[in-house]
């Protein structure tokens, strides 16, 4: 019996199941001014589906929203000391509702949102910490190279820069620890509101063929329409943003202003995994360098063999970059996948969606190389604010499409459905112009006694005063 217990314990601590995710928060009301502020914490994680029952997902689990992924296996804890600085925050279970799964990339995705009442003006950090990532290639042991880096923390005034590295490594870590979290600051912004951090997401793992340059775009939306940028996560005395994978991903270049990662797989081997840990920050505008907040985005890159056919599947839809939806409205949209290589079929369509978005069946259009998938979503009151949706297609030759992402803004029922920065629709402007003319006449008479001639001069001055009145009317839909 003792031997069995020891073996079970070893199997648990050496497990490798974490695929990444993101954690964010937002005020339920950004104008709230009481002693307690309702804050919604949203956790989104991805797991190795085949790890066991705790990370397993299928369509029945999605529909029934039970059991939760990784329920009881960890908490989102306040890491700030002393604990009195945590603003009455209580640790949250990380168990989340499964939103999708993929047998091809062996991944389950999930999300959960929870509201807590936090002391006004609080400032503290929360994180989910544990181990282990799947076996990773690392750049912090036995490697050589150069890193060029300018850090930006939530309290820093360091200027944002593009970050790059030329590090190449063969170091392997079987149990790298993770730390994924963010810091809250409920003090008022210069515009008098409580800040709402940006929202970002990404699918994990992303497959990258050997000996290629791959651009990976991080989709970001900010409810305050702030300027956003990305940086590499870091570990400081104040907060651990990244556990054992804080280093720049080997062979990568990060364009921070555009949240674009370029990954160079030259010299790497199929089967290797690389972890990417980034922070997305929001700023009042592009000229400021102190962020309001920083939220994590962590994911895996999986190196695969190059295919004989290099053409990727492509995903498209008719939606704009951002779509606004009212709470309670059922919204559907269709995605189209076109196969790049002849003779292939669509094998997998994996998504990282908002909670309650239901993916329909994959349908082939006749006998063409085109496929469609319909997503249906009825957002709830807990989802008011910014939401990000990402999808990735894999064909029968194991060629993966680029990640395709859409952003949504959920508004309360009866509110105008507007994305950040959008003006109200059906706004008309009427301009009325009136003119007033004033005429002044001056007569001058000159008398000459020597010639007995009289000259009369008449001068007329006309002044026009123009008055313009602009009336703007907006039609509001309720």
LUMTORSE-780695 format. One record per atom (N, C-alpha, C): x, y, z. Coordinates in steps of 0.05 Angstrom, whole numbers, plus 32768, in hexadecimal, padded with zeros to 4 digits. Atoms other than C-alpha are relative to their C-alpha. Layout:
XYZ ...
//
This chain:
80117FE88000 800080008000 801180198000 7FEF7FE97FFE 803880308011 800D80057FE5 7FF47FFD801A 805A80237FCE 7FED800C7FEC 80147FF58013 801A80327FA8 7FFC801E8005 80047FE37FFA 801180747FCC 801780107FF6 7FE87FF2800A 805880897FBC 800080037FE2 80017FFF801D 805080787F73 7FEC80147FF6 80147FED8008 8010809F7F6E 8009801D8004 7FF67FE67FFA 803180DB7F8E 8014800A7FEC 7FEB7FF98014 806C80DA7F5F 7FF380067FE5 800E7FFB8019 803D80D57F23 7FF3801B8000 800D7FE67FFF 801881137F3B 801380177FFD 7FEE7FEA8000 805381407F48 801080037FE6 7FF17FFF8019 8074812E7F06 7FED80047FE8 80137FFD8016 8035813A7EDD 8006801A7FF1 7FFC7FE88011 8038816C7EA4 7FE780057FF1 801B7FFC800B 7FF581897E92 7FF8801C7FFB 80087FE48003 7FF581D57E92 8008800A7FE4 7FFB7FF6801B 7FEF81F57E4D 7FFF801E7FFE 80017FE28000 7FE7823F7E61 7FE5800B8005 801A7FF37FFC 7FAF82717E65 8003801E8005 80007FE37FF9 7F9E82B77E7E 7FEE80048018 80107FF87FE9 7F8282D87EBC 7FFC801E7FFE 80057FE38001 7F60831C7EBD 7FEA80078014 80147FF67FED 7F3183467EE8 7FF380197FF4 800D7FE78008 7F0183807EDF 7FEC80088015 80157FF77FEE 7ED383AB7F09 7FE57FFB7FF3 801B8004800A 7E8A83997F01 7FF4801C7FF8 80087FE48006 7E7D83E57F03 801980118004 7FE77FF17FFE 7EB984117EF3 7FFC801C800C 80067FE67FF2 7E96844D7F14 7FFA7FFC801D 800780067FE4 7E8A842A7F57 801280108013 7FF17FF07FED 7E9F84547F93 7FFB7FF9801D 800580097FE5 7E8B842C7FD0 80197FF5800D 7FE9800B7FF1 7EB8840C8004 80097FE57FF5 7FFA801A800D 7EB583CA7FDE 7FF980037FE2 80048000801D 7EBC83C27F92 7FFD7FE47FF6 8004801B800B 7E9F83867F6E 80137FFC7FE8 7FEC80068014 7ED883687F45 7FFB7FE47FF5 8003801A800D 7ED0832F7F13 801B7FF67FF7 7FE7800E8008 7F0B83007F0C 7FFA7FEB7FEB 800580148015 7F0E82D77ECC 801A7FF07FFC 7FEA80128005 7F3C829B7EC6 7FFB7FEF7FE7 800180108018 7F4982787E84 80197FEF7FFE 7FE980118001 7F77823C7E80 7FFD7FEA7FEA 800080178013 7F8B82047E50 80117FEA800B 7FF480177FF4 7F9F81BE7E64 80057FEA7FEC 7FFC80188010 7FBA817E7E48 7FE97FED8004 801A800E7FFE 7F7981597E3A 80047FE38009 7FFC801C7FFA 7F9781137E40 800D7FFC801B 7FF380037FE6 7FB681217E85 7FEF7FEF8013 8011800F7FEE 7F7A81047EA9 7FE4800B8002 801C7FF87FFF 7F32810D7EBE 7FFD801D8008 80037FE57FF7 7F4081517EDD 800380147FE9 7FFD7FED8016 7F5381707E9A 7FF27FF57FE6 800D800C8017 7F2981447E6C 7FE680107FF9 80187FF18009 7EF281667E43 7FF47FF27FE7 800E80088019 7EBE81507E10 7FE780117FFD 80177FEF8006 7E7E816D7DF3 7FEC7FFF8016 801380027FEA 7E5381537E2B 800880118018 7FF67FEF7FE9 7E7E81757E60 7FFC801D7FFA 80057FE48008 7E7981B67E39 7FE380088004 801D7FF97FFF 7E2D81B47E34 7FF78000801D 800980037FE4 7E23819E7E7D 800F80128013 7FEE7FF07FEF 7E5A81CC7E98 80087FF18019 7FF880117FE9 7E6F81937EC5 800D7FE67FF5 7FF27FF37FE9 7EA0817D7EDE 801280167FF6 7FEE7FEA8007 7ECD81BA7EDF 801C7FF47FFC 7FE480078005 7F1481B57EC4 801280078019 7FEC7FFB7FEB 7F4A81AE7EFB 7FF4800B801A 800D7FF67FE8 7F1781BD7F32 800E7FF48019 7FF480097FE7 7F3781B97F77 801E7FFC7FFF 7FE380068003 7F7E81B57F5C 801180198005 7FF07FE87FFB 7F9381FD7F6B 7FEE80188004 80107FE77FFC 7F7D82447F7C 800F80187FF5 7FF57FE68008 7F87828A7F63 80038010801A 7FFC7FF57FE5 7FA782A77FA2 800C801D7FFE 7FF37FE67FFD 7FBB82ED7FB8 801D7FFA8009 7FE380057FFA 800882EE7FB8 800D8018800E 7FF57FE87FF4 801083337FD7 80017FFD801E 7FFD80017FE3 80298339801E 8002801D800B 800F80127FEF 801183488052 7FE57FFA7FF4 801A8008800B 7FCE83258045 7FEB80168004 80147FEA7FFC 7FAA83638060 7FFF80127FE9 80007FEF8018 7FBD8385801F 7FEF7FF57FEA 800E800E8016 7F9383547FF7 7FE380097FFD 801B7FF38005 7F53837E7FFD 7FE97FED8004 801580137FFA 7F288346801B 7FFC7FEB7FEA 800280148015 7F3683197FDF 80027FE4800C 7FFF801D7FF8 7F2982CE7FE9 80097FF07FE8 7FF480108015 7F50829B7FC1 7FEA7FF17FF0 8014800C8011 7F2882807F85 800A7FE57FF5 7FF98019800D 7F2882387F6D 800480047FE2 7FF97FFC801C 7F4682327F28 7FEF7FEE7FEE 801280118010 7F1281FE7F11 7FEF80117FED 800F7FF08013 7EF382197ED1 7FEF7FEE7FEE 8012800E8012 7EBC82057EA0 800E7FFB7FE6 7FF38006801A 7ED581E17E62 7FF1800F7FEA 800C7FF18017 7EC9820B7E23 80057FF27FE5 7FFA800E8018 7EEA81DF7DEE 80167FEC8005 7FEB80147FFD 7F1A81A57DE3 800A7FF87FE4 7FF580098019 7F4781897DAD 800F7FE68005 7FF280197FFE 7F5D81417DA4 801A80027FF0 7FE87FFE8010 7F9181567D70 8017800D800F 7FEB7FF37FF0 7FB881877D9C 7FFF7FF8801D 8002800B7FE5 7FA281627DDB 7FFD80168015 80047FE97FEF 7F8781A07DFD 7FE380048008 801A7FF87FF7 7F4B81B47E27 8002801D8009 80007FE47FF8 7F3981FE7E31 7FE880058012 80157FFA7FED 7F0F821B7E69 8001801C800A 80027FE47FF6 7EF7825C7E89 7FEC80018017 80137FFB7FEB 7ED682747EC8 8003801D800A 80007FE47FF5 7EC282B97EE4 7FF37FFF801B 800A7FFF7FE5 7EB782C87F2D 8002801D800A 80017FE57FF5 7EA383097F50 80078000801E 7FFA7FFC7FE4 7EC2831F7F92 7FFE801E8006 80017FE47FF7 7EB7835F7FBA 801B8007800D 7FE57FF97FF8 7EFB83807FC2 8000801D800C 7FFE7FE67FF4 7F0D83BB7FEF 800980157FEC 7FFA7FEB8013 7F0E83FC7FC8 801D800A8003 7FE57FF58001 7F5284187FB3 80157FEB8006 7FEC80167FFB 7F7483D47FBF 80137FFD7FE9 7FEC80068014 7FB383C17F9A 800F7FE78009 7FF380197FF8 7FCB83787F9C 80017FEE7FE7 7FFC80138016 7FDF833D7F70 7FF47FE48007 800A801B7FFD 7FBF82F97F65 800E7FEE7FEB 7FF380128013 7FDD82BB7F44 7FF87FE38005 8003801C7FFE 7FD182727F36 801C7FF47FFA 7FE4800B8002 8013824D7F42 80007FE28004 7FFE801C7FFD 802682057F3B 80147FF47FEC 7FF0800D8014 804A81D27F10 7FF27FE67FF8 7FEA7FF98011 805481B77EDE 7FF680057FE4 80047FFE801D 805481D07E97 80087FE57FF4 7FF68016800F 805C819A7E64 801E80037FFC 7FE37FFE8003 80A681897E58 800880167FEC 7FFA7FE88010 80C681C97E3D 801D80027FF9 7FE57FF68006 810481E27E19 8002801A800F 7FFC7FE97FEF 812182187E45 801880107FF6 7FE97FF08008 815182527E3A 8010800A8017 7FF17FF67FE9 816B825B7E80 80137FEC800C 7FEC80137FF6 819A82207E86 80117FF67FE9 7FED800B8013 81D8820F7E5E 7FFF800C7FE5 80027FF5801B 81C9823E7E25 801180197FFE 7FF17FE78005 81EE82787E06 7FEF80127FEE 800F7FEE8012 81D382B57DE3 7FFE801B800D 80037FE57FF7 81BF82FD7DED 7FE280068002 801B7FF77FFD 817F831C7E06 8000801E8002 80037FE27FFF 816A83647DFB 7FE58005800B 801880007FF1 813583787E2C 7FFB801B800F 80077FE97FEF 811183B47E4C 7FE77FF8800F 801680097FF0 80E483A07E85 7FEC80178005 80147FED7FF9 80A283C27E94 7FED7FF28014 8012800B7FEC 807E83B07ED5 7FE980128004 80187FF07FFC 803C83CA7EEE 8005801A800E 7FF97FE77FF3 806084007F15 8017800E7FF3 7FE77FF6800D 8098840E7EE3 7FFA80177FEE 80027FEB8014 80A4844B7EB8 80127FFB7FE8 7FEE80078016 80D284267E88 7FF280007FE5 800C7FFE801A 80C484327E3F 7FFC7FE47FF3 8005801A800D 80A483F97E18 80137FFD7FE9 7FEE80068016 80D283D77DE6 7FF87FE67FF4 8001801A800C 80D2839E7DB5 80167FEF800C 7FEE80117FF3 80F383637DD5 80087FE97FEE 7FF780168011 811E832F7DB1 80157FF0800D 7FEB80117FF5 814E82F77DBE 800C7FEF7FE9 7FF480128014 817F82CC7D97 80087FE6800E 7FF980177FF0 818382967DCD 7FF77FE67FF2 8006801B800A 8186824D7DB4 80087FED8016 7FFB80127FEA 818282147DE6 7FF67FE47FFB 800A801B8000 817A81CA7DEE 7FF97FF6801B 800680087FE5 816B81CB7E38 7FE37FF88003 801B800B7FFE 812E81A37E4D 7FF88000801E 800A80007FE5 810381AD7E8B 7FE77FEF8001 801780127FFF 80D281777EA0 7FEA80098013 80147FF87FEC 80AE819C7ED8 8001801D8007 7FFE7FE37FFC 80B281E77ECE 7FE6800A800E 80167FF57FF2 8086820C7EFF 7FF380177FF1 800D7FE9800D 8053823F7EE8 7FF680138016 800D7FEB7FEF 803982807F07 7FF280127FEC 80107FF08013 800182A37EE2 7FEC80118011 80117FEF7FF0 7FDE82DF7EFF 8002801D7FF8 80007FE48007 7FD4832A7F00 7FFD8010801A 80037FEE7FE9 7FD283667F2F 7FE980137FFD 80177FEE7FFF 7F95838F7F42 8009801B800B 7FFD7FE57FF5 7F9683DA7F4C 7FE6800E7FFD 801B7FF58000 7F5383F77F5F 7FFF801E8004 80007FE37FFF 7F6A843F7F65 7FF6800C7FE6 800D7FF58017 7F48846E7F34 801580097FEB 7FF07FF68017 7F66847D7EEF 7FFE801F7FFF 80037FE28003 7F7284C67EDA 7FE580097FF6 801B7FF8800A 7F2E84C57EB8 7FEA7FFB8014 801480037FEB 7F0C84B47EFA 7FF37FE48002 800C801A8000 7EFB846B7EEB 80137FEB800C 7FF080177FF9 7F1384297F07 80097FF27FE6 7FF6800C8019 7F3F84087ED2 7FF37FE47FFB 8007801B8009 7F2883CC7EAA 80177FF57FEF 7FE9800A800F 7F6483A27E93 7FF97FF57FE5 8005800C801A 7F6B83887E4C 7FFA7FE38003 8006801D8001 7F5483437E38 800E7FF57FE7 7FF1800D8016 7F7E83147E0D 7FFC7FE28003 8000801D7FFF 7F7E82CA7DFC 80107FF57FE9 7FF2800D8016 7FA282987DD1 7FFD7FE28004 8003801D8000 7F9D824F7DBF 801C7FF38006 7FE7800E7FF9 7FD1821F7DDC 7FFB7FE27FFF 7FE77FF7800C 7FF881FB7DC4 7FFD80097FE3 7FFE7FF8801C 8009821D7D82 80157FEF7FF2 7FED8011800E 802B81EF7D50 801080107FEC 7FEE7FF28012 8068820B7D2C 80127FEC7FF3 7FEE8013800F 808C81E37CF5 801E80088005 7FE37FFB7FFD 80D881DC7CFB 800A80127FEA 7FF27FEF8013 8104820F7CD8 7FEE80147FF2 80127FEC800B 80CF82447CCF 800080198012 80067FE87FF1 80BF828B7CE5 7FE280028002 801D7FFF7FFC 8079828F7D03 7FF880188010 800A7FE97FF2 805482CE7D17 7FE77FF88010 801780067FEE 802482C67D52 7FF5801A800B 800C7FE77FF7 7FF583007D5E 7FEF7FFA801A 800F80027FE7 7FD8830A7DA5 7FE880127FFE 80187FEF8002 7F9083237D9F 7FFA800E801B 80047FF17FE7 7F82835A7DD3 7FE980137FFB 80157FEB8001 7F4483857DE2 8000800D801B 80007FF17FE7 7F4083BB7E17 7FE680108001 801A7FF37FFD 7EFC83D37E30 8001801E8003 7FFD7FE37FFD 7F1784187E41 800C800D7FE7 7FF47FF78019 7F34841E7DFA 801C800C8006 7FE57FF77FFA 7F7984277E19 80147FF67FEB 7FEB800B8011 7FBA841E7DF4 800C7FE7800E 7FF780197FF5 7FD383D67DFE 801A7FF77FF3 7FE7800C800A 801683B37DF6 80077FE7800F 7FF880197FF3 803883717E08 801D80028008 7FE480037FF8 807983617E2D 80037FE4800B 7FFA801A7FF4 809C83237E47 7FFA8001801E 800580027FE3 8086830C7E8D 801B7FFF800F 7FE880007FF0 80B883137EC5 7FFA7FF9801D 800380077FE3 80C482FD7F0D 800F80158010 7FF37FEB7FF0 80D283357F3F 7FFA7FF9801E 800580047FE3 80D2833A7F8B 7FE380058007 801B7FF97FFB 808D83587F87 7FEB7FEC7FF5 80148011800C 806B83267F59 800E7FED7FEC 7FF680148013 807B82E67F33 7FEC7FFB7FEA 801380018017 805A82EA7EEE 80037FE67FF0 7FFA80158013 807882AB7ED0 800D7FE6800A 7FF580197FF5 809482757EFF 801C7FFA7FF5 7FE68008800B 80CD824F7EDE 800480067FE3 7FFE7FFB801D 80C082687E97 7FFF801E7FFB 7FFF7FE28003 80D082B37E9D 801180097FE9 7FEE7FF88015 810582B37E68 7FF280047FE5 800A7FFD801B 80F982CA7E21 80017FE67FF2 80018019800F 80E482907DF5 801780007FEC 7FE880018012 812382797DCF 7FF980047FE3 80047FFB801C 812782957D89 7FE880107FF9 80187FF08005 80ED82C57D90 8005801E8000 80007FE38001 80E0830E7D82 7FE4800A8007 801A7FF57FF8 80A883347DA4 7FFD801D7FF8 80087FE58007 808A83727D84 7FEB80098015 80127FFA7FE9 806D838E7DC5 7FE980127FF9 80167FED8006 804583C77DA7 7FE97FF37FF1 8014800D8010 802083997D78 7FF87FE4800B 8005801A7FF4 801F835C7DA6 80037FE97FEB 7FFA80138015 803F83327D6F 801A7FF18007 7FE980107FFB 806F82F97D7D 80097FF27FE7 7FF4800F8017 809D82DF7D46 80127FEA800B 7FF180167FF5 80B8829A7D56 80107FF27FEA 7FEE800C8013 80F4827D7D32 80067FE38009 7FFD801C7FF9 80F482307D32 80197FF47FF3 7FE8800A800D 8136822A7D0C 80127FF28014 7FEF800F7FEE 816181F47D2C 7FF27FF18016 800F800E7FEB 812A81DB7D59 7FF67FE57FF6 8007801B8007 811081947D5A 7FE27FFB8004 801C80077FFE 80CA81787D4F 7FFB7FF2801B 8006800C7FE6 80A981657D91 800680138017 7FF97FEE7FEB 80C7819E7DB9 7FE980148006 80137FEC7FF7 809B81CE7DE2 800F8018800B 7FF67FE77FF5 80AA82177DF2 7FE9800F800D 80157FF07FF2 808382407E25 8005801D7FFB 7FFF7FE38004 807382897E17 7FEF800D8016 800E7FF27FEB 806182B57E52 8002801E7FFC 80017FE48006 804B82FC7E42 7FED800E8014 80137FEF7FF2 802883367E65 7FF580157FED 800E7FEB8010 7FF583637E42 7FFA80178013 80047FE87FEF 7FF383AA7E5D 7FF080157FF2 80107FEA800B 7FC583E57E54 800B801B800B 7FF67FE67FFA 7FDB842E7E53 7FEB80157FF9 80137FEB8006 7FB4846F7E54 800180097FE3 7FFC7FFB801D 7FD1847F7E0F 801C7FF77FF9 7FE7800A800A 800D846F7DE4 80188010800B 7FEA7FEF7FF7 803784A77E03 80077FFA801D 7FFA80067FE4 8034848B7E4A 800C7FE48003 7FF180197FFD 805F84537E65 7FFC7FF2801B 8008800E7FE8 804084417EA8 7FE57FF37FFC 8019800E8006 800B840B7E9D 7FEC80028017 801580027FEC 7FC984097EC1 80007FE4800C 8001801C7FF7 7FCC83BD7EC5 80107FEE7FED 7FF280148010 7FEF837E7EAB 7FF17FE68004 800D801A7FFF 7FCC833D7E9A 80107FEB7FF1 7FEE8014800C 7FEE82FB7E87 7FF37FF37FE7 800880128015 7FEA82D37E47 80177FEC7FFD 7FEC80158000 800F82917E49 7FF77FE97FEE 800780168012 8012825A7E14 80187FF17FF8 7FEB80128009 803B82237DF4 800380017FE2 7FFA8004801C 805D821D7DB1 800B7FE47FFD 7FF8801C8004 806481D57D98 800D7FFE7FE5 7FF280038019 809881C77D63 7FF87FE67FF2 800880178010 808081977D2C 80107FFE7FE7 7FF28004801A 809D817A7CEC 7FF280117FEB 800B7FF08016 809481A47CAE 7FF17FED7FED 801080108012 805F818B7C7E 800A80037FE3 7FF97FFF801C 806B817B7C34 7FF180187FF3 800F7FE9800A 803481AD7C25 800080168015 7FFD7FEB7FEC 804181F07C47 7FE780128004 80187FEE8000 7FFB820E7C3C 7FEE7FFA8018 801080037FE8 7FD582197C7D 7FE280037FFA 801D7FF98001 7F8982167C85 7FFD801D8008 80067FE47FF8 7F6B825C7C8B 7FE48002800B 801A7FFC7FF3 7F3282737CB7 7FF7801D7FFB 800B7FE58004 7F0482AE7CA9 7FE48001800A 801C7FFB7FF9 7EC182CC7CBC 7FF8801B7FF5 80097FE6800A 7E9683077CA9 7FFF80158016 80007FEE7FE9 7E9D83277CEE 801680147FFE 7FEB7FEC7FFD 7EC483677CFA 80127FF88017 7FEC80067FEB 7EFF83687D2A 7FF37FFF801B 800F80007FE7 7ECF83787D63 7FE280017FFB 801D80018002 7E8583697D6B 7FF48004801B 800D7FFA7FE6 7E5883847DA2 7FE57FF08001 801880117FFC 7E2083587DBE 7FF48007801B 800E7FFB7FE7 7DEB83647DF4 7FFD7FE68010 800580177FEE 7DE383367E30 7FE57FF47FF9 8019800E8005 7DAE83027E22 7FF97FFC7FE2 80058004801D 7DB083087DD6 80107FE87FF6 7FF38017800C 7DC082C87DB1 800D80097FE6 7FF17FF78017 7DF682D67D7E 800E7FE87FF3 7FF38016800F 7E0F82A67D48 8012800C7FEA 7FEF7FF88016 7E4882AD7D17 800D7FE77FF4 7FF58017800E 7E67827E7CE4 801D80057FF8 7FE47FFF8009 7EB182717CD8 80047FED7FE9 7FFA800F8018 7ECB82587C96 801D7FF78000 7FE5800B8001 7F08822B7C90 80057FF67FE4 7FF88009801B 7F2A82227C4C 801A7FF08003 7FE880117FFF 7F5C81E97C46 8015800A7FED 7FEA7FF68010 7FA081FD7C2C 800B7FEB7FED 7FF480168010 7FB981BA7C13 7FEB7FEE7FF4 80138012800D 7F94818F7BE1 80017FE4800C 8001801B7FF6 7F7D814B7BF8 7FFE7FFE801E 800280007FE3 7F7781607C41 7FE380068009 801A7FF97FF4 7F3A81667C6E 8004800F801A 7FFE7FF27FE7 7F2B818F7CAB 7FFD7FEC8017 800080157FEB 7F3D81637CE6 7FF7800B801B 80047FF57FE5 7F3781927D22 7FFB801E7FFE 80057FE37FFE 7F1B81D77D33 7FFE8006801E 7FFD7FFB7FE3 7F3281EC7D79 7FFD801D8006 80067FE47FF9 7F1A822C7D9B 80078006801D 7FFE7FF57FE5 7F2782577DD8 7FEA80158001 80167FEE8001 7EE282767DDE 7FF7800B801B 800C7FF87FE6 7EBC829E7E13 7FEE7FEA8009 801280147FF4 7E9382747E42 7FE480017FF4 801B8003800B 7E4F825C7E27 7FFF80027FE2 80018000801D 7E6382617DDE 80027FE37FF6 8002801C8008 7E4F82207DBC 80087FFD7FE3 7FF68005801B 7E7482057D7F 7FEF7FEB7FF3 800F80138010 7E4B81E37D49 80127FEC7FF3 7FF28015800F 7E5F81A97D1D 8010800C7FE9 7FF07FF98018 7E9581AE7CE7 7FF17FF67FE8 801080078018 7E7081AE7CA4 801080067FE7 7FF37FFB801A 7E9081A57C60 7FED800C7FED 80117FF38014 7E7581D27C29 80027FEF7FE7 800080118017 7E62819F7BF4 80187FED7FFF 7FE780108003 7EA1817C7BDA 801880127FFE 7FEA7FED8002 7ECC81BA7BDE 80147FFC8017 7FED80017FEA 7F0881C67C0B 7FF980158015 800A7FEB7FEE 7EDE81F77C34 7FEE7FF38015 800F800A7FE9 7EC081E97C79 7FF580178010 800C7FEB7FEF 7E9382117CA7 7FFA7FF6801C 800780067FE4 7E8882137CF2 7FF18018800B 80107FEB7FF5 7E52823B7D15 80028001801E 7FFE7FFC7FE3 7E5B82577D5B 7FE7800F8009 80187FF37FF5 7E1E826B7D86 80068008801D 7FF97FF57FE5 7E2382967DC4 7FE98011800A 80137FEF7FF1 7DF282B47DF6 800F800A8018 7FF07FF77FE9 7E1E82DF7E24 7FEE80078018 800E7FFB7FE7 7E0A82E77E6D 800A801A800C 7FF87FE77FF3 7E0F83227E9C 801C7FFF800B 7FE580037FF7 7E5083067EB7 801580057FEB 7FED7FFD8016 7E6F830F7E72 8000801D7FF5 80007FE58009 7E62835A7E6B 801D800A7FFF 7FE47FF68004 7EA2837A7E50 800D7FF37FE8 7FF1800A8017 7ED883617E21 80047FE28001 7FFD801C8002 7EDC831A7E08 80107FFB7FE6 7FEF80078018 7F0E82F97DD7 7FFA7FE37FF9 8005801B800B 7F0182BC7DAB 80177FFA7FED 7FEB80098012 7F3982957D88 7FFA7FE47FF6 8004801A800C 7F3782597D59 80187FF87FF0 7FEA800B800F 7F69822C7D37 7FF77FE67FF3 80088017800F 7F5E81F87D01 80187FEF7FFA 7FEB80138007 7F8881B97CF4 7FF57FED7FEB 800A80128015 7F8381907CB4 800B7FE48004 7FF8801C7FFD 7F8E81467CA9 801D7FFB7FFC 7FE380038002 7FD781527C98 800E800C8018 7FF67FF57FE7 7FDF81707CDE 800C801C7FFC 7FF87FE48004 7FE981B67CC1 7FEC8012800F 80117FEF7FEF 7FCF81EB7CF1 7FFE801C7FF3 80047FE5800A 7FB0822D7CDB 800C80148013 7FF97FEA7FEE 7FC582707CF7 7FE880038013 80157FFA7FED 7F9D82837D34 7FEE80167FF5 80147FEC8009 7F5D82A97D22 7FF180098018 800C7FF57FE8 7F4182D77D57 7FEC80167FFA 80147FEB8001 7F0583047D61 7FFC800B801C 80067FF47FE6 7EF483357D99 7FE380088001 801C7FF97FFB 7EB083427DB7 7FFE80138018 80077FF07FE9 7E9383767DE6 7FE47FFA8008 801B80067FF6 7E5883607E10 7FF680188010 800C7FE97FF2 7E2A83987E28 7FE77FF7800E 801980077FF2 7DEF83977E58 7FE880037FEE 80187FFF8010 7DAA838C7E3C 7FF5801C7FFF 800A7FE68003 7D8E83CC7E20 801580167FFA 7FEA7FED8005 7DD283EE7E18 80077FFF7FE2 7FF77FFF801C 7DEE84047DD5 80177FEB7FFC 7FEB80148005 7E1883CA7DB8 8018800D7FF2 7FE97FF2800B 7E5A83EF7DAF 801A7FF3800A 7FE580097FF9 7EA283D67DAE 80108019800A 7FF07FE97FF7 7ED884017DD0 800880127FEA 7FF97FEC8014 7EE384427DAA 7FEB80057FEB 80157FFC8015 7EA4843B7D7F 7FED80178008 80147FEB7FFC 7E7484767D78 7FE47FF57FFE 801C800A8002 7E29846C7D82 7FF680017FE3 800A8001801B 7E0584597D41 7FE980147FFD 80177FEF8007 7DD084847D1D 8002801B800E 7FFC7FE57FF6 7DED84C67D34 7FFF80137FE9 80037FED8016 7DD684FF7D08 8006801C8009 7FF97FE47FFA 7DEE85477D06 7FF280137FED 800E7FEC8010 7DC385827CEF 800D801B8006 7FF37FE57FFD 7DE385C67CE2 7FEE80157FF4 80117FE98009 7DBA86067CDE 801180198000 7FF07FE78003 7DD986477CC5 7FEE80177FFB 80107FE78004 7DBB868D7CCC 801480167FFB 7FEF7FE98006 7DD786CD7CB0 7FF1801A8006 800B7FE67FFA 7DCB87147CC8 801180157FF2 7FF17FEC800F 7DDF874E7C9B 7FF9801C800A 80037FE57FF6 7DE987957CB5 800D80137FEC 7FF67FED8013 7DF187D07C85 8002801C800C 7FFC7FE57FF5 7E0E88147C99 800880127FE9 7FFA7FED8015 7E0D88507C6A 800A801B800B 7FF57FE77FF7 7E38888E7C73 800180147FE9 80007FEB8015 7E2E88CE7C4A 801480168007 7FED7FEA7FFC 7E6589027C41 7FFC80157FEB 80047FE98013 7E5B89477C21 801780138002 7FE97FEE8001 7E9489737C0B 7FF780197FF0 80077FE7800E 7E8889BD7BF8 8019800F7FF7 7FEA7FF1800A 7EB889E47BCC 7FF6801C7FF7 800B7FE68005 7EAC8A2F7BCA 800B800C7FE6 7FF57FF38018 7EDB8A407B90 7FF37FF67FE7 800B800B8018 7EBA8A127B5E 7FE27FFC8002 801D80047FFB 7E768A0F7B7D 7FF87FE47FF9 8006801C8006 7E7A89C37B77 7FFC7FF1801B 800680107FE8 7E5D89947BAB 80037FE27FF9 7FFD801D8005 7E73894A7BAF 7FF57FF18018 800D80117FEB 7E4C89167BD5 800A7FE47FFE 7FF6801C8000 7E6C88D27BE8 7FEF7FF08013 801080127FF0 7E4288997C02 800F7FE58004 7FF280197FFB 7E63885C7C24 7FED7FEC800E 801180147FF4 7E3E881C7C34 80117FE9800A 7FF180177FF4 7E5A87E67C63 7FEC7FEB8008 801280167FFA 7E3A87A27C68 800F7FEB8011 7FF480157FEF 7E4A87707CA1 7FED7FE98002 801080197FFF 7E3287287CA2 80097FF08018 7FFB80117FE8 7E2E87007CE3 7FF47FE57FFA 8009801C8006 7E2A86B47CD8 7FFF7FF1801A 800480107FE8 7E0F86897D10 7FFA7FE37FF7 8004801C8007 7E14863D7D0B 7FF87FF08019 800980117FEA 7DEE860E7D39 80007FE37FF7 7FFE801C8006 7DFE85C47D3A 7FF07FF08014 801180117FEE 7DCB85937D56 80067FE37FFA 7FFA801C8004 7DE0854B7D60 7FEB7FEF800F 801480117FF4 7DAC85167D6D 80097FE37FFD 7FF8801D8001 7DB884CD7D7E 7FE77FF08006 801680137FFB 7D8584967D78 800A7FE98010 7FF680167FEF 7D8D84657DB1 7FEC7FE97FFF 801080188001 7D74841E7DAC 7FFF7FF3801B 8003800D7FE6 7D5883FD7DEA 7FEE7FE77FFC 
//
